[in-house]
Amino acid sequence: MITVYHLNESRSQRILWLLEEMDLPYEIVRFERDATRRAPAELAAVHPLGKSPVIRDGDLLLAESGAIVEYLVEQHGGGRLAPRRDTAAHATYLHWLHFAEGTAMLPLLFDLFLTIGLIPGGKDGPLGGFVKQELSRQLDYIGAELGDKEHLLGAFTAADVMMGFPLELAGRQGYLEAHPRLRTYIERLRARPAFARAQAAA
């Protein structure tokens, strides 16, 4: 049984979604953000970083969204939700799997921190201008790569699970208004039965 150490309103939501897509049994150990919106100190007893998601699978304790997704697909996927390793599509899959956290999340987090005042200067300051420019460039790129496909690689893969989180956040922060193709893509992801089950489980 896989255990998910789940923090509300966090990246661990995508792990629940992936597990639902894979129809794998799991249990949830829940944590709630404190009054400052930070993870509670109790999470540090699970993993030294004190962050979520973290999973336990037998003796393995694993953090980091991309690593967890890649591990689950490789160990428990049975060939589902990822292209074969000997194909060019697999390299594209890895690109999106790691783009989600390695590139897409940084300006979104800066934008969020500027909005709530964790970083001084506000969204109209120099950093805010950089964030808007970077997000515009990234969203243009994602939309162009998606094109007319239903999903990033055509068929649904775990890369869509990874990319769903930053795009959802971009939408909540008002950055998808000029990107109808990405809004439609997010609606398509939300309509998946496994997505709804994961929302309910959370």
C-alpha positions as MATLAB code, in Angstrom:
seq = 'MITVYHLNESRSQRILWLLEEMDLPYEIVRFERDATRRAPAELAAVHPLGKSPVIRDGDLLLAESGAIVEYLVEQHGGGRLAPRRDTAAHATYLHWLHFAEGTAMLPLLFDLFLTIGLIPGGKDGPLGGFVKQELSRQLDYIGAELGDKEHLLGAFTAADVMMGFPLELAGRQGYLEAHPRLRTYIERLRARPAFARAQAAA';
ca = [
       0.000    0.000    0.000;
       1.358    3.408   -0.984;
       1.068    6.131    1.641;
       0.746    9.758    0.525;
       1.651   12.418    3.062;
      -0.770   14.998    1.755;
      -0.778   18.731    2.450;
      -3.888   20.662    1.523;
      -3.575   23.015   -1.467;
      -0.204   21.628   -2.478;
       1.558   19.701   -5.197;
       0.606   16.456   -3.490;
      -2.791   16.809   -5.180;
      -1.178   15.683   -8.431;
       0.132   12.520   -6.732;
      -3.386   11.575   -5.667;
      -4.541   12.238   -9.229;
      -1.816   10.032  -10.693;
      -2.619    7.206   -8.291;
      -6.283    7.443   -9.287;
      -5.334    7.368  -12.977;
      -3.254    4.254  -12.327;
      -5.964    2.658  -10.178;
      -3.434    1.949   -7.430;
      -4.500    1.500   -3.807;
      -3.201    4.184   -1.437;
      -3.814    5.745    1.915;
      -3.602    9.406    2.835;
      -1.970   10.918    5.913;
      -3.320   14.472    6.017;
      -1.626   17.694    7.046;
      -3.125   21.195    7.082;
      -1.356   24.461    6.399;
      -0.937   26.724    9.410;
      -2.204   30.304    9.765;
       0.770   31.612    7.735;
      -0.100   29.196    4.878;
       3.066   27.215    5.537;
       3.351   23.466    5.995;
       3.036   22.427    9.645;
       6.136   21.487   11.614;
       4.837   17.916   11.935;
       5.723   17.247    8.294;
       9.408   17.457    9.217;
       8.909   14.280   11.229;
       8.005   12.536    7.963;
      10.822   13.972    5.830;
      13.625   16.372    6.828;
      12.519   18.959    4.254;
       9.128   19.249    5.935;
       7.363   19.563    2.572;
       4.724   17.709    0.607;
       4.318   15.542   -1.402;
       6.100   12.632    0.180;
       5.181    9.007   -0.408;
       6.089    5.771    1.319;
       6.166    2.584   -0.719;
       7.397   -0.284    1.403;
      10.773    0.780    2.808;
      11.110    3.658    0.333;
      10.383    7.224    1.445;
      10.423    9.598   -1.526;
       9.946   13.366   -1.869;
       9.793   15.705   -4.917;
       6.819   15.667   -7.268;
       8.706   14.813  -10.448;
      10.684   12.027   -8.798;
       7.513   10.565   -7.272;
       5.642   10.663  -10.575;
       8.530    9.107  -12.477;
       8.973    6.404   -9.819;
       5.276    5.486   -9.700;
       4.977    5.251  -13.476;
       8.140    3.151  -13.796;
       7.508    0.856  -10.819;
       3.748    0.491  -10.920;
       2.610    1.755  -14.313;
       2.915   -1.458  -16.299;
       3.690    0.556  -19.432;
       0.847    3.022  -18.883;
       1.028    6.825  -18.849;
       4.502    7.134  -20.421;
       5.904    6.509  -23.899;
       8.343    3.643  -24.315;
      11.926    4.536  -23.385;
      13.240    3.686  -26.856;
      11.118    6.379  -28.522;
      11.666   10.080  -29.199;
       8.338   10.695  -27.477;
       9.884    9.548  -24.199;
      12.394   12.402  -24.319;
       9.527   14.852  -24.887;
       7.676   13.245  -21.998;
      10.705   13.757  -19.717;
      10.953   17.368  -20.864;
       7.405   18.160  -19.703;
       7.741   16.030  -16.587;
      10.619   18.216  -15.405;
       9.628   21.500  -17.064;
       6.655   21.631  -14.677;
       8.837   22.202  -11.618;
      12.181   23.149  -13.114;
      10.906   26.051  -15.232;
       7.179   26.693  -14.933;
       6.799   26.994  -11.174;
       9.483   29.586  -10.396;
       7.797   32.677  -11.902;
       4.417   31.492  -10.612;
       5.801   31.299   -7.081;
       7.404   34.718   -7.426;
       4.045   36.072   -8.593;
       2.268   34.473   -5.643;
       4.829   35.774   -3.132;
       4.622   39.279   -4.607;
       0.826   39.158   -4.392;
       0.696   38.140   -0.728;
       3.621   40.348    0.292;
       6.234   37.705    1.080;
       8.498   39.512   -1.402;
       8.530   43.335   -1.185;
       8.034   45.549   -4.216;
       4.643   44.347   -5.404;
       3.623   43.099   -8.825;
       4.245   46.527  -10.387;
       7.910   46.592   -9.337;
      10.942   45.366  -11.305;
      10.538   41.735  -10.235;
       6.831   41.859  -11.072;
       7.658   43.058  -14.571;
      10.122   40.220  -15.055;
       7.568   37.691  -13.792;
       4.865   38.892  -16.206;
       7.269   38.784  -19.141;
       8.559   35.326  -18.248;
       5.076   33.897  -17.704;
       3.888   35.303  -21.015;
       6.827   33.691  -22.807;
       6.330   30.335  -21.072;
       2.582   30.203  -21.683;
       3.055   31.112  -25.344;
       5.548   28.250  -25.593;
       3.318   25.694  -23.858;
       0.341   26.687  -25.993;
       2.359   26.410  -29.193;
       3.716   22.992  -28.218;
       0.241   21.778  -27.289;
      -1.126   22.998  -30.618;
      -4.326   21.222  -31.564;
      -3.483   18.079  -29.609;
      -5.733   17.012  -26.751;
      -2.720   16.441  -24.493;
       0.943   17.396  -24.535;
       2.023   14.180  -26.249;
      -1.283   13.587  -27.996;
      -2.328   10.743  -25.710;
      -2.714   11.430  -21.992;
       0.449   10.751  -19.967;
       1.845   11.512  -16.533;
       3.393   14.645  -18.066;
      -0.130   16.087  -18.199;
      -0.503   15.338  -14.493;
       2.705   17.244  -13.780;
       1.859   20.188  -16.022;
      -1.719   20.463  -14.789;
      -0.621   21.957  -11.465;
       1.332   25.001  -12.747;
      -1.288   25.705  -15.383;
      -4.066   25.546  -12.793;
      -2.052   27.999  -10.692;
      -1.487   30.263  -13.704;
      -5.229   30.272  -14.276;
      -6.010   31.162  -10.672;
      -3.494   34.002  -10.871;
      -5.163   35.389  -13.997;
      -2.533   34.491  -16.576;
      -4.602   32.261  -18.871;
      -7.030   34.927  -20.043;
      -5.026   35.421  -23.245;
      -4.534   31.657  -23.720;
      -7.858   30.022  -24.644;
      -6.100   26.885  -25.899;
      -4.567   26.342  -22.449;
      -7.878   27.065  -20.712;
      -9.524   24.383  -22.841;
      -6.681   21.996  -22.048;
      -7.134   22.545  -18.297;
     -10.887   22.000  -18.622;
     -10.151   18.728  -20.414;
      -7.895   17.609  -17.569;
     -10.447   18.576  -14.933;
     -13.082   16.506  -16.730;
     -11.158   13.283  -16.258;
     -12.907   10.957  -13.765;
      -9.617   10.260  -11.943;
      -9.105   13.998  -11.426;
     -12.538   14.258   -9.786;
     -11.834   11.217   -7.601;
      -8.543   12.732   -6.462;
     -10.280   16.011   -5.605;
     -12.819   14.122   -3.539;
     -10.123   12.069   -1.806;
      -8.202   15.213   -0.880;
];
